[in-house]
């Protein structure tokens, strides 16, 4: 086929002269060849070959943020686009490449970008996007769970029966509960004798604060959001009251007549993405209107405690409630409520680990460490002293994973310095690396295993620890002390002696008898030698 350049300045792509104009296939293929662009000489960013991807797809696919064009626009990465734009706005402010000004003194923190070149459509479009960014809510405490944590167990973070708040509202599999929620709202209005309009206005007055509690922008307009929040808040209050007090239940209760329903609703109320701000519930919870005049009045804190203490296996005591009423402690939502209840009784400063490893239970046992059940009510009060490791009792049940995962997600998203559960799981994951380790924990009463095989507990702890980031190690000193103790040979020798020769009364008697016999034999030998001499 004859080829020639159309002109001297054109790219390297050849122009194919089509000899036979009557052959459509030749025409099509020639055009395709003519349209080929030169291969880039500087190419150094590639898509990973399929034969490598098969080893671990997640190792090559971004999980949180897209950089460049190859993964841009993927659904699971869109959440970070707003944050990238915010960083662009900060970059422009920092470098002073774009003039900024306020349209008026009363406008929000969002800057107005002065567009220098009105004839550049891209600049105009991007400037408008940056100008439309709303300020990040300072009170945000209700988050979508990061993808790296969701991969562990999607169902632990996604409500299965009921939606609370705006994040999961309207999902098809949750719509069946909407009627029940409205019925509970009607009962709530009859019980309090407060008009629907009064409650609407209460929430409307707090709408700005309400929106600021959610890390993601709420897409619902004012009326839609108030409707969602009022229905859900009334449902929660009625549900908690009926759960705690039999006298609040009706003869034909829509939910408590069906045991499966109330047991399925409770886990959904413990999910981070399925929360309402606690202050909204407190605004609607008026003990004088909810409880009969002659009866004792209970606060929302009290009712919440007795509703959720079973989720974390806590005994109800006045000391636990007093911790929540400490000045400066504000309950943000139910997940935060459970986090506060779990905090150490006497918090200690964290530190840095000196060693990347910590001995597991079997290794500690071989080194002669003794294990005791801790008397503290907090899971996190783990102590090591004089060769004795004291760990508070942990009950592992079917609900443990869901509660722990959502508490961990909240700590990872919100808590900078008080990641107690994250550190606890990190430590327990190291202590219980196998079913043999869990067997020791169960044997000493530290773990109550309600899920079956001991290997299941070990697997659960390892899965919970996957994807967690720990910066300030709460148990750094304890881990260092365990490492030092296990490296001391004398401790291993003494442990070996106790475990192999003094592990039962009969073996102890046998060792003593053998020792006495050896001593008597030695004495007899000495006497015989002396008599000969």
C-alpha positions as CSV (number, residue, x, y, z in Angstrom):
1,X,0.0,0.0,0.0
2,X,1.4,3.4,-0.9
3,X,1.8,5.9,2.0
4,X,2.7,9.6,2.1
5,X,2.5,12.5,4.6
6,X,-0.3,14.9,4.3
7,X,2.0,17.7,5.4
8,X,5.4,18.2,7.0
9,X,4.1,19.2,10.4
10,X,1.8,16.2,11.0
11,X,2.5,13.5,13.6
12,X,4.3,10.3,12.8
13,X,1.0,8.5,12.1
14,X,1.0,7.4,8.4
15,X,-1.8,8.2,5.9
16,X,-2.8,5.1,4.1
17,X,-3.7,5.6,0.4
18,X,-6.6,3.3,-0.3
19,X,-6.1,1.7,-3.7
20,X,-9.4,-0.1,-3.9
21,X,-12.1,2.3,-2.9
22,X,-14.7,-0.4,-3.5
23,X,-13.4,-2.6,-0.6
24,X,-15.2,-1.5,2.6
25,X,-13.0,-3.7,4.9
26,X,-9.8,-2.2,3.4
27,X,-11.2,1.3,3.8
28,X,-12.1,0.7,7.5
29,X,-8.8,-1.0,8.4
30,X,-6.8,1.7,6.6
31,X,-8.6,4.4,8.5
32,X,-7.9,2.6,11.8
33,X,-4.2,2.3,11.0
34,X,-4.1,6.0,10.0
35,X,-5.6,7.0,13.3
36,X,-3.0,5.2,15.3
37,X,-1.0,7.7,17.5
38,X,2.6,7.2,18.3
39,X,3.5,5.2,21.4
40,X,4.5,7.6,24.2
41,X,8.3,7.4,24.7
42,X,8.1,8.4,28.4
43,X,5.5,5.9,29.5
44,X,6.1,4.6,33.1
45,X,2.6,4.3,34.6
46,X,1.0,1.0,33.7
47,X,-2.1,-1.1,34.4
48,X,-0.9,-4.2,36.3
49,X,-1.1,-7.3,34.2
50,X,-3.9,-9.7,35.0
51,X,-1.5,-12.6,35.8
52,X,-0.2,-10.5,38.7
53,X,-3.6,-9.1,39.8
54,X,-4.9,-12.6,40.4
55,X,-2.5,-12.9,43.3
56,X,-4.2,-10.1,45.3
57,X,-6.6,-7.7,43.6
58,X,-6.7,-5.3,46.5
59,X,-2.9,-4.9,46.4
60,X,-3.2,-3.0,43.1
61,X,-6.6,-1.3,43.5
62,X,-6.9,1.9,45.5
63,X,-9.3,1.5,48.4
64,X,-9.7,5.1,49.6
65,X,-8.5,7.7,47.1
66,X,-7.9,7.9,43.3
67,X,-4.8,9.6,42.0
68,X,-4.6,10.3,38.3
69,X,-7.1,9.2,35.6
70,X,-6.9,5.4,35.8
71,X,-9.3,4.9,38.7
72,X,-11.0,8.3,38.7
73,X,-14.7,8.2,39.1
74,X,-15.0,4.8,40.7
75,X,-17.9,4.7,43.1
76,X,-16.1,3.6,46.2
77,X,-13.5,6.3,45.8
78,X,-15.9,9.3,45.3
79,X,-16.1,10.1,49.0
80,X,-12.6,11.5,48.9
81,X,-13.2,13.9,46.0
82,X,-14.6,16.6,48.3
83,X,-11.5,16.4,50.6
84,X,-9.2,16.6,47.6
85,X,-11.0,19.8,46.5
86,X,-10.6,21.2,50.0
87,X,-6.9,20.6,49.9
88,X,-6.7,22.3,46.5
89,X,-8.5,25.3,48.0
90,X,-6.0,25.3,50.9
91,X,-3.1,25.0,48.4
92,X,-4.3,28.0,46.4
93,X,-4.7,30.1,49.6
94,X,-1.3,29.0,50.8
95,X,0.5,29.9,47.5
96,X,-1.6,33.0,46.8
97,X,-2.1,32.0,43.2
98,X,-5.7,33.1,43.3
99,X,-7.3,36.2,44.8
100,X,-10.1,35.5,47.3
101,X,-12.7,37.7,48.8
102,X,-16.0,37.5,50.7
103,X,-19.2,38.4,49.0
104,X,-20.5,39.8,52.2
105,X,-19.6,39.7,55.9
106,X,-22.4,37.4,56.8
107,X,-21.5,34.6,54.4
108,X,-20.2,31.3,55.7
109,X,-16.5,30.3,55.8
110,X,-16.6,29.1,52.1
111,X,-14.3,31.5,50.2
112,X,-15.3,33.3,47.0
113,X,-12.7,32.8,44.3
114,X,-12.0,35.7,42.0
115,X,-11.6,34.3,38.5
116,X,-8.8,36.0,36.7
117,X,-9.4,34.6,33.2
118,X,-13.1,34.5,32.5
119,X,-12.4,33.0,29.1
120,X,-11.0,29.7,30.5
121,X,-13.9,27.4,31.0
122,X,-11.9,24.9,33.1
123,X,-10.8,27.6,35.5
124,X,-14.3,28.9,35.7
125,X,-15.8,25.5,36.4
126,X,-13.1,24.5,39.0
127,X,-13.3,27.9,40.8
128,X,-17.1,27.5,41.1
129,X,-16.7,24.1,42.6
130,X,-14.2,25.4,45.2
131,X,-16.5,28.4,46.0
132,X,-19.4,26.0,46.6
133,X,-17.5,24.0,49.2
134,X,-19.2,24.3,52.6
135,X,-17.1,24.4,55.8
136,X,-16.2,21.1,57.3
137,X,-18.5,20.5,60.3
138,X,-16.5,21.0,63.5
139,X,-18.8,18.7,65.6
140,X,-18.8,15.7,63.2
141,X,-18.9,12.4,65.0
142,X,-21.1,10.2,62.9
143,X,-19.1,8.7,60.0
144,X,-19.3,6.3,57.2
145,X,-17.0,3.4,58.0
146,X,-13.8,3.4,55.9
147,X,-13.6,0.8,53.2
148,X,-10.5,-0.9,54.7
149,X,-12.6,-1.8,57.8
150,X,-15.8,-2.7,55.9
151,X,-14.0,-5.5,54.1
152,X,-13.7,-7.4,57.3
153,X,-17.5,-7.8,57.6
154,X,-19.9,-5.6,55.6
155,X,-22.9,-6.7,57.6
156,X,-21.4,-5.5,60.9
157,X,-21.7,-1.9,59.7
158,X,-24.9,-2.0,57.6
159,X,-28.3,-2.0,59.3
160,X,-30.3,-5.2,58.5
161,X,-33.8,-4.2,59.9
162,X,-34.1,-0.5,60.6
163,X,-32.6,2.7,59.4
164,X,-31.8,5.5,62.0
165,X,-30.9,8.9,60.7
166,X,-30.2,10.0,57.1
167,X,-27.3,7.8,56.0
168,X,-29.3,4.6,55.3
169,X,-32.8,6.1,55.0
170,X,-34.8,4.9,52.0
171,X,-32.9,1.7,51.4
172,X,-35.2,-0.9,50.0
173,X,-34.6,-3.7,52.5
174,X,-35.3,-1.3,55.4
175,X,-38.6,0.2,54.2
176,X,-40.7,-2.4,56.0
177,X,-39.9,-0.8,59.3
178,X,-41.1,2.7,58.3
179,X,-44.7,1.9,59.2
180,X,-43.7,0.6,62.7
181,X,-41.6,3.7,63.3
182,X,-44.6,6.0,62.5
183,X,-46.8,4.0,64.8
184,X,-44.3,4.5,67.6
185,X,-44.3,8.2,66.8
186,X,-48.1,8.3,67.2
187,X,-47.8,6.5,70.5
188,X,-45.1,8.9,71.6
189,X,-47.3,11.9,70.8
190,X,-50.2,10.4,72.8
191,X,-47.9,9.6,75.7
192,X,-46.4,13.1,76.0
193,X,-49.4,15.1,75.0
194,X,-47.1,17.5,73.0
195,X,-48.2,18.6,69.6
196,X,-46.4,17.4,66.5
197,X,-45.7,21.0,65.5
198,X,-43.8,21.6,68.8
199,X,-41.5,18.7,68.2
200,X,-40.9,19.8,64.6
201,X,-39.9,23.2,65.7
202,X,-37.6,21.8,68.4
203,X,-35.7,19.9,65.8
204,X,-35.8,22.8,63.3
205,X,-34.2,25.1,65.8
206,X,-31.3,22.7,66.1
207,X,-31.0,21.8,62.4
208,X,-27.6,23.5,61.8
209,X,-26.1,21.7,64.8
210,X,-27.8,18.4,63.8
211,X,-26.2,18.5,60.3
212,X,-22.8,19.3,61.7
213,X,-22.7,16.0,63.6
214,X,-22.5,14.1,60.3
215,X,-19.1,13.9,58.6
216,X,-20.8,13.6,55.2
217,X,-23.0,16.3,53.7
218,X,-26.7,15.5,54.2
219,X,-28.5,15.6,50.8
220,X,-32.0,15.8,52.3
221,X,-33.6,19.3,52.4
222,X,-34.8,20.8,55.7
223,X,-38.3,19.3,55.8
224,X,-37.1,15.8,54.7
225,X,-34.4,15.8,57.3
226,X,-36.6,16.9,60.1
227,X,-39.2,14.3,59.2
228,X,-36.6,11.5,59.2
229,X,-35.1,12.6,62.6
230,X,-38.4,13.1,64.4
231,X,-39.8,9.8,63.4
232,X,-36.5,8.0,64.2
233,X,-36.0,9.8,67.5
234,X,-39.5,9.1,68.7
235,X,-39.1,5.4,67.8
236,X,-35.8,5.1,69.7
237,X,-37.3,6.7,72.9
238,X,-40.4,4.5,72.7
239,X,-38.3,1.4,72.0
240,X,-35.9,2.0,75.0
241,X,-38.8,2.7,77.4
242,X,-40.6,-0.5,76.4
243,X,-37.4,-2.5,76.6
244,X,-36.7,-1.2,80.1
245,X,-40.2,-1.0,81.6
246,X,-43.0,-3.5,81.0
247,X,-45.7,-1.0,81.9
248,X,-44.8,1.0,78.7
249,X,-45.8,-1.9,76.5
250,X,-49.2,-2.2,75.0
251,X,-51.3,-5.4,74.8
252,X,-50.8,-5.6,71.1
253,X,-47.3,-4.2,70.9
254,X,-46.1,-4.1,67.3
255,X,-42.6,-5.2,68.1
256,X,-42.3,-6.8,71.6
257,X,-44.9,-9.3,70.7
258,X,-42.4,-10.6,68.1
259,X,-39.2,-11.5,70.0
260,X,-37.2,-11.8,66.8
261,X,-38.0,-8.2,65.9
262,X,-36.8,-6.6,69.1
263,X,-33.6,-8.7,69.1
264,X,-32.9,-7.7,65.4
265,X,-33.5,-4.0,66.1
266,X,-31.1,-3.7,69.0
267,X,-27.9,-4.5,66.9
268,X,-28.9,-1.9,64.3
269,X,-29.0,0.8,67.0
270,X,-25.3,0.0,67.9
271,X,-24.0,0.7,64.4
272,X,-21.9,3.9,63.8
273,X,-23.6,4.7,60.5
274,X,-27.1,4.3,62.1
275,X,-27.0,7.0,64.7
276,X,-28.8,10.2,65.8
277,X,-27.0,12.9,67.8
278,X,-27.7,12.2,71.5
279,X,-28.7,15.9,72.1
280,X,-31.7,15.4,69.8
281,X,-32.9,12.5,71.9
282,X,-32.4,14.5,75.1
283,X,-34.4,17.4,73.7
284,X,-37.4,15.2,73.1
285,X,-37.0,13.1,76.2
286,X,-38.9,14.8,79.0
287,X,-39.3,12.5,82.1
288,X,-42.1,14.7,83.5
289,X,-44.2,14.0,80.4
290,X,-43.1,10.4,79.8
291,X,-43.5,8.9,83.3
292,X,-46.7,8.9,85.4
293,X,-46.8,11.7,88.1
294,X,-46.5,9.5,91.1
295,X,-43.7,7.2,89.7
296,X,-40.0,7.6,89.7
297,X,-38.5,9.7,86.9
298,X,-35.6,8.3,84.9
299,X,-33.2,10.2,82.7
300,X,-32.3,9.2,79.1
301,X,-28.8,8.4,80.3
302,X,-30.2,5.9,82.8
303,X,-32.6,4.3,80.3
304,X,-29.8,4.1,77.7
305,X,-27.4,2.5,80.2
306,X,-29.9,-0.3,81.1
307,X,-30.7,-0.8,77.4
308,X,-27.1,-1.1,76.2
309,X,-25.1,-2.5,79.1
310,X,-25.9,-6.1,77.9
311,X,-24.1,-5.3,74.6
312,X,-20.9,-4.8,76.5
313,X,-21.7,-7.2,79.4
314,X,-21.5,-4.6,82.1
315,X,-23.2,-4.7,85.5
316,X,-25.4,-1.8,86.3
317,X,-23.8,0.3,89.1
318,X,-24.1,3.9,90.2
319,X,-20.3,4.3,89.6
320,X,-20.8,3.6,85.9
321,X,-23.5,6.2,85.6
322,X,-21.5,8.7,87.6
323,X,-18.7,8.5,85.0
324,X,-21.0,9.8,82.3
325,X,-22.0,12.8,84.4
326,X,-18.4,14.0,84.9
327,X,-18.1,17.6,83.8
328,X,-16.8,18.0,80.3
329,X,-18.1,14.5,79.2
330,X,-20.6,14.8,76.4
331,X,-22.3,11.8,75.0
332,X,-22.4,12.1,71.2
333,X,-24.5,9.1,70.3
334,X,-25.1,5.5,71.4
335,X,-21.7,4.2,70.1
336,X,-19.9,6.9,71.9
337,X,-22.1,6.1,75.0
338,X,-20.7,2.5,75.0
339,X,-17.2,3.7,74.4
340,X,-17.4,5.9,77.5
341,X,-18.7,3.0,79.6
342,X,-15.7,0.8,78.5
343,X,-13.0,3.3,79.3
344,X,-10.3,2.4,81.9
345,X,-11.0,3.3,85.5
346,X,-7.6,4.9,85.8
347,X,-6.2,5.8,82.4
348,X,-2.4,5.7,81.9
349,X,-0.3,7.4,79.3
350,X,0.7,5.4,76.2
351,X,4.0,5.2,74.5
352,X,6.1,3.5,71.8
353,X,6.7,-0.2,71.5
354,X,10.3,-1.2,71.8
355,X,9.7,-4.5,70.2
356,X,7.5,-5.4,67.2
357,X,6.5,-8.7,68.9
358,X,4.7,-9.7,72.1
359,X,4.8,-13.2,73.6
360,X,1.5,-15.1,73.1
361,X,-0.2,-17.0,76.0
362,X,1.6,-20.3,75.3
363,X,5.0,-18.5,75.4
364,X,4.1,-16.7,78.6
365,X,3.0,-20.0,80.1
366,X,6.3,-21.6,79.2
367,X,8.1,-18.7,80.8
368,X,6.3,-19.2,84.1
369,X,3.8,-16.3,83.9
370,X,0.7,-16.9,86.0
371,X,-2.7,-15.8,84.8
372,X,-5.5,-14.3,86.9
373,X,-8.9,-12.8,86.1
374,X,-8.9,-9.1,86.7
375,X,-11.4,-7.6,89.1
376,X,-11.8,-4.3,87.2
377,X,-15.1,-3.6,85.4
378,X,-13.2,-2.2,82.5
379,X,-11.8,-4.6,79.9
380,X,-8.8,-2.3,79.4
381,X,-7.4,-2.5,83.0
382,X,-4.8,-5.2,82.2
383,X,-1.9,-5.4,84.6
384,X,1.4,-7.3,84.9
385,X,3.3,-7.5,88.2
386,X,5.7,-10.0,89.8
387,X,5.1,-12.6,87.1
388,X,1.3,-12.4,87.3
389,X,-0.7,-11.2,84.3
390,X,-4.2,-10.0,85.3
391,X,-6.8,-9.6,82.5
392,X,-10.4,-8.7,83.1
393,X,-13.0,-11.2,81.9
394,X,-14.0,-11.0,78.3
395,X,-17.3,-12.6,77.1
396,X,-17.2,-13.6,73.5
397,X,-20.7,-14.1,72.0
398,X,-22.4,-13.7,68.7
399,X,-22.8,-10.0,69.2
400,X,-19.2,-9.3,70.2
401,X,-18.0,-8.8,66.6
402,X,-20.7,-6.2,65.7
403,X,-20.2,-4.1,68.9
404,X,-16.4,-4.2,68.8
405,X,-16.3,-3.4,65.0
406,X,-18.4,-0.3,65.4
407,X,-16.6,0.9,68.5
408,X,-13.3,0.4,66.7
409,X,-14.6,2.2,63.6
410,X,-15.6,5.2,65.8
411,X,-12.2,5.2,67.4
412,X,-10.4,5.0,64.1
413,X,-12.5,7.9,62.6
414,X,-12.9,10.2,65.6
415,X,-10.6,9.5,68.6
416,X,-7.0,10.8,68.2
417,X,-5.5,9.9,71.6
418,X,-8.0,7.6,73.4
419,X,-8.1,4.5,71.2
420,X,-8.5,2.1,74.1
421,X,-10.4,-0.6,72.3
422,X,-8.0,-0.4,69.3
423,X,-5.1,-1.0,71.7
424,X,-6.9,-3.7,73.6
425,X,-7.7,-5.7,70.4
426,X,-4.1,-5.1,69.2
427,X,-2.8,-6.7,72.4
428,X,-5.3,-9.6,72.6
429,X,-4.6,-10.4,69.0
430,X,-1.0,-10.9,69.9
431,X,-1.8,-12.9,73.1
432,X,-4.3,-15.2,71.4
433,X,-2.6,-16.2,68.1
434,X,-3.9,-19.8,68.2
435,X,-6.6,-22.0,69.7
436,X,-4.0,-23.2,72.3
437,X,-3.6,-19.6,73.5
438,X,-7.4,-19.2,73.7
439,X,-7.6,-22.5,75.6
440,X,-5.3,-21.0,78.3
441,X,-7.5,-17.9,78.5
442,X,-10.6,-20.0,78.9
443,X,-8.9,-22.3,81.4
444,X,-8.1,-19.4,83.7
445,X,-11.5,-17.8,83.3
446,X,-10.3,-14.8,81.4
447,X,-12.4,-15.6,78.3
448,X,-15.9,-17.0,78.4
449,X,-16.4,-18.6,74.9
450,X,-20.0,-18.6,73.9
451,X,-19.4,-19.1,70.1
452,X,-18.1,-22.6,70.1
453,X,-14.5,-23.6,69.1
454,X,-11.6,-21.9,70.6
455,X,-10.1,-21.4,67.2
456,X,-13.2,-19.2,66.4
457,X,-12.1,-16.7,69.2
458,X,-8.6,-16.6,67.9
459,X,-9.9,-16.0,64.3
460,X,-12.3,-13.3,65.6
461,X,-9.6,-11.3,67.4
462,X,-7.2,-11.5,64.4
463,X,-10.0,-10.3,62.0
464,X,-10.9,-7.5,64.4
465,X,-7.3,-6.3,64.4
466,X,-7.0,-6.3,60.6
467,X,-6.8,-2.8,59.2
468,X,-6.4,-1.0,62.5
469,X,-3.9,1.8,62.9
470,X,-2.3,2.3,66.3
471,X,-0.1,5.4,66.9
472,X,0.0,5.7,70.7
473,X,0.3,2.3,72.3
474,X,-1.6,2.2,75.5
475,X,0.0,-1.1,76.5
476,X,3.5,-0.3,75.5
477,X,5.0,-0.6,79.0
478,X,3.1,-3.9,79.6
479,X,4.3,-5.4,76.4
480,X,7.9,-4.4,77.1
481,X,7.7,-6.0,80.6
482,X,6.3,-9.2,79.2
483,X,9.2,-9.4,76.6
484,X,11.8,-8.8,79.3
485,X,10.3,-11.5,81.6
486,X,10.2,-14.1,78.8
487,X,13.8,-13.4,77.8
488,X,15.0,-14.2,81.4
489,X,16.3,-17.8,81.3
490,X,15.8,-18.3,85.1
491,X,12.0,-17.8,84.7
492,X,11.9,-20.5,81.9
493,X,13.9,-23.0,84.0
494,X,11.7,-22.5,87.0
495,X,8.6,-22.8,84.9
496,X,9.9,-26.0,83.3
497,X,10.6,-27.5,86.7
498,X,7.1,-26.6,88.0
499,X,5.3,-27.8,84.9
500,X,7.2,-31.0,84.4
501,X,8.1,-32.2,87.9
502,X,5.7,-30.4,90.3
503,X,2.6,-30.2,88.2
504,X,0.5,-32.6,90.3
505,X,0.7,-33.8,94.0
506,X,1.8,-37.3,92.9
507,X,4.6,-36.0,90.8
508,X,5.7,-33.8,93.6
509,X,5.7,-36.8,96.0
510,X,7.6,-38.8,93.5
511,X,10.3,-36.1,93.1
512,X,10.6,-35.8,96.8
513,X,10.8,-39.5,97.3
514,X,13.4,-39.9,94.6
515,X,15.4,-37.0,96.1
516,X,15.3,-38.6,99.6
517,X,16.3,-42.0,98.1
518,X,19.2,-40.3,96.3
519,X,20.4,-38.6,99.4
520,X,20.2,-41.8,101.5
521,X,22.1,-43.7,98.8
522,X,24.8,-41.0,98.8
523,X,25.0,-41.1,102.6
524,X,25.3,-44.9,102.5
525,X,28.0,-44.7,99.9
526,X,30.0,-42.2,101.9
527,X,29.6,-44.3,105.1
528,X,30.8,-47.4,103.2
529,X,33.8,-45.7,101.8
530,X,34.7,-44.3,105.3
531,X,34.4,-47.8,106.9
532,X,36.7,-49.3,104.3
533,X,39.3,-46.5,104.9
